[in-house]
Amino acid sequence: MYNFASVYIVCIEKKIMKTLVIIPSRLSAQRLPGKPLMKINKLSIISHVFKKAEEANIGEVIVAAEDQEIVEDVKKNGGQAILTKNEHKTGTDRINEVFQKINTSNIDLVMNLQGDEPLIDVDDIKNLNKQMIKSSSQLGTLASKIQDKALLENPNVVKVLTKETLNKTNFPEAENFMRNTYQEKENIYHHIGIYCYTKDTLEKFISYNQSTNEIKYKLEQLRALDNKIKINVAFAKFAPIGVDTEEDLEAVKKIMEHKS
């Protein structure tokens, strides 16, 4: 005899979790103003990023834009964008504004994808989403192995120290994030600034003031650790080049133009 009750229980246990991807973007970056609309292969950087997010196929994708020009560019290239206020201190504040403007009753996870990383790997996006779904983590992010020891002393490269060795299948807890470390230590990885929050964690995070460590080190994720929000780390195949300077832009152009 078919046991409908047991089937119902299994369905509950395997509840499908729905993810929303929000990409914060603004033209007023200090080091490279106007970078979201700079073109690579005739397409803006921000449009490259949202197309990568759509390719990952983990949920709806929306760009949270400070500037009308970004909204128009994204929509012209087939994406969704919502105009936000211009006084936000962090990207998470910006994505939260968009999150509050739309119907989120059926959303479980919110992924904050950086708008200046057109080389982000689609499989790494999928892996972070998968790890969040199968775990009970409040907040997840990505990291990759450090291939060049010189990066340990580079303050522009954010490092994460995990409690266990990071591999392709696990999701260890982050112990700390740092800009400088002058010695090789076990379980230090190249942090990639992508975050996936449960809906409740995003709301909690936004309710806290910027912490002393967050302001001192200019690392938003320290607000979470300072307020006892655990962050788990998923493995990324490599750390993509973020476009922060003219040199970064030229390097990314060479890679993407070669691939095309």
C-alpha positions as a printed Julia matrix, in Angstrom:
260×3 Matrix{Float64}:
  0.0    0.0     0.0
  1.34   3.46   -0.97
  2.19   5.57    2.07
  1.14   9.13    1.2
  1.99  10.37    4.71
  5.66   9.39    4.36
  5.85  11.04    0.92
  4.45  14.25    2.43
  7.09  14.21    5.19
  9.91  13.69    2.66
  8.63  16.62    0.59
  8.69  18.87    3.65
 12.23  17.76    4.49
 13.35  18.51    0.92
 11.68  21.91    0.74
 12.75  23.83   -2.32
 14.52  27.02   -1.26
 14.23  30.05   -3.51
 17.18  32.39   -4.09
 17.15  36.01   -5.22
 20.37  37.46   -6.68
 20.89  41.21   -6.2
 23.89  43.01   -7.71
 24.72  46.42   -6.18
 26.21  48.92   -8.63
 27.16  52.61   -8.66
 29.12  54.95  -10.92
 30.88  56.87   -8.12
 33.61  54.33   -7.27
 36.62  56.2    -5.9
 39.4   54.37   -7.72
 37.69  53.94  -11.09
 34.63  56.19  -11.46
 32.09  55.06  -14.03
 33.39  51.47  -14.16
 30.0   49.67  -14.33
 29.37  51.14  -17.77
 32.87  50.6   -19.15
 32.72  48.22  -22.1
 34.39  44.86  -22.64
 33.55  43.14  -25.92
 30.95  45.88  -26.57
 29.05  45.08  -23.37
 29.17  46.98  -20.06
 30.85  45.39  -17.04
 27.6   45.39  -15.05
 25.76  43.68  -17.91
 28.46  41.01  -18.12
 27.94  40.33  -14.4
 24.15  40.05  -14.5
 24.4   37.73  -17.51
 26.76  35.49  -15.52
 24.23  35.5   -12.67
 21.44  34.57  -15.07
 23.59  31.79  -16.55
 23.98  30.3   -13.05
 20.19  29.88  -13.07
 19.76  29.89   -9.29
 17.01  32.5    -9.15
 15.78  35.87  -10.29
 18.5   38.51  -10.86
 18.09  42.24  -10.11
 20.67  45.03  -10.28
 20.44  47.53   -7.39
 21.65  50.7    -9.14
 22.51  54.07   -7.63
 22.39  55.72  -11.05
 19.7   55.91  -13.73
 22.34  55.33  -16.43
 23.03  51.87  -14.97
 19.32  51.06  -14.85
 18.95  52.0   -18.52
 22.02  50.0   -19.57
 20.92  46.86  -17.74
 17.39  47.03  -19.14
 18.72  47.69  -22.65
 20.73  44.48  -22.36
 17.78  42.41  -21.17
 18.14  42.55  -17.4
 16.19  43.9   -14.43
 17.34  46.93  -12.44
 15.89  49.09   -9.67
 17.06  52.61   -8.84
 18.17  53.09   -5.22
 19.08  56.01   -2.97
 22.61  57.37   -3.18
 23.43  57.61    0.53
 24.1   53.94    1.26
 27.37  53.21    3.08
 27.68  49.61    1.85
 26.53  47.32   -0.94
 24.46  45.32    1.52
 22.51  48.44    2.49
 21.82  48.96   -1.21
 20.59  45.43   -1.83
 18.4   45.65    1.26
 16.61  48.68   -0.18
 15.74  46.67   -3.29
 14.79  43.7    -1.14
 12.31  45.89    0.76
 10.79  47.23   -2.46
  9.76  43.91   -3.96
  7.58  40.98   -2.93
  9.91  38.71   -1.0
  7.34  36.47    0.71
  8.58  33.4    -1.18
 12.32  34.21   -0.99
 14.57  32.16    1.34
 18.08  33.24    0.32
 19.51  36.53   -0.94
 22.8   36.47   -2.84
 24.87  39.67   -3.0
 26.96  39.4    -6.17
 29.63  42.04   -6.82
 29.01  44.2    -9.89
 32.68  44.59  -10.79
 33.65  40.94  -11.27
 32.73  39.93  -14.84
 35.09  36.94  -14.61
 33.18  35.33  -11.74
 32.83  31.59  -12.36
 29.26  30.39  -12.85
 29.99  27.06  -11.13
 31.29  28.9    -8.06
 28.03  30.86   -7.83
 26.12  27.59   -8.06
 28.31  25.95   -5.42
 27.73  28.7    -2.87
 23.99  28.51   -3.44
 24.05  24.7    -3.13
 26.01  24.82    0.13
 23.59  27.34    1.61
 20.6   25.2     0.68
 21.96  21.99    2.18
 23.33  23.61    5.36
 21.79  25.59    8.18
 24.22  28.47    7.64
 23.13  32.03    8.29
 25.57  33.55    5.84
 27.88  32.1     3.2
 30.71  33.39    1.05
 33.46  32.12   -1.29
 37.23  31.72   -1.12
 39.98  30.14   -3.2
 43.52  28.92   -2.63
 46.25  31.56   -2.55
 48.58  30.71   -5.43
 51.07  33.55   -4.93
 52.59  34.07   -1.46
 53.06  37.78   -2.23
 49.28  38.18   -1.99
 49.47  37.52    1.76
 51.0   40.98    2.24
 48.81  42.75   -0.3
 46.18  44.82    1.58
 43.99  44.94   -1.53
 43.57  41.16   -1.36
 41.21  40.19    1.44
 42.04  36.93    3.18
 39.8   34.62    5.21
 40.94  32.28    7.97
 38.74  29.19    8.26
 38.39  26.83   11.21
 38.96  23.79    8.96
 40.77  23.15    5.69
 38.58  24.3     2.8
 37.85  21.82    0.02
 35.43  21.35   -2.88
 32.71  19.7    -0.81
 32.76  21.22    2.69
 31.52  24.55    4.07
 33.75  25.48    7.04
 33.18  28.4     9.36
 35.2   31.6     8.97
 37.26  32.57   11.98
 38.41  35.99   10.73
 38.89  38.21    7.68
 41.99  40.34    7.18
 43.81  42.53    4.69
 47.37  41.84    5.87
 49.03  38.71    7.13
 52.79  38.47    7.24
 53.17  34.77    7.8
 51.94  31.64    6.15
 49.31  29.92    8.22
 47.11  26.96    7.6
 43.6   27.59    6.36
 44.13  31.11    5.0
 42.43  31.67    1.65
 41.77  34.41   -0.89
 38.35  35.79   -0.02
 35.89  36.51   -2.82
 33.36  39.21   -1.91
 30.13  37.37   -2.63
 27.61  36.79    0.14
 24.51  34.65    0.44
 22.19  35.47    3.35
 19.12  33.83    4.7
 16.33  36.38    4.61
 16.33  36.67    8.41
 20.1   37.14    8.53
 20.01  39.95    5.97
 17.38  41.77    8.03
 19.41  41.23   11.21
 22.67  42.37    9.59
 21.13  45.61    8.33
 19.72  46.39   11.78
 23.24  46.6    13.27
 25.36  49.74   13.14
 28.71  49.53   11.38
 31.1   47.9    13.83
 34.46  49.3    14.91
 36.36  46.56   13.07
 34.28  47.03    9.94
 35.15  50.72    9.81
 38.8   50.23   10.81
 39.58  47.53    8.24
 36.97  48.51    5.64
 35.56  44.98    5.64
 31.79  44.8     5.79
 31.77  41.11    6.74
 33.37  41.95   10.1
 30.05  43.5    11.13
 28.59  40.01   10.96
 31.35  38.35   13.01
 31.33  41.2    15.54
 27.62  40.55   16.09
 27.95  36.76   16.4
 26.61  35.98   12.91
 28.5   32.94   11.68
 29.9   32.98    8.15
 30.59  29.75    6.27
 32.96  29.54    3.32
 32.49  27.6     0.07
 35.33  26.63   -2.23
 35.92  28.62   -5.42
 38.08  27.35   -8.27
 39.9   30.65   -8.55
 39.68  34.28   -7.43
 38.46  36.43  -10.33
 40.07  39.79  -11.02
 37.79  42.56   -9.76
 37.81  45.75  -11.8
 39.05  48.42   -9.38
 41.73  50.18  -11.45
 42.65  50.89  -15.06
 45.22  48.08  -14.81
 42.51  45.66  -13.66
 40.3   46.73  -16.54
 43.02  46.09  -19.1
 43.82  42.69  -17.57
 40.16  41.63  -17.61
 39.76  42.9   -21.17
 42.66  40.76  -22.34
 41.23  37.65  -20.73
 37.68  38.17  -21.96
 38.67  39.26  -25.46
 40.9   36.19  -25.75
 38.03  33.91  -24.67
 35.68  35.44  -27.24
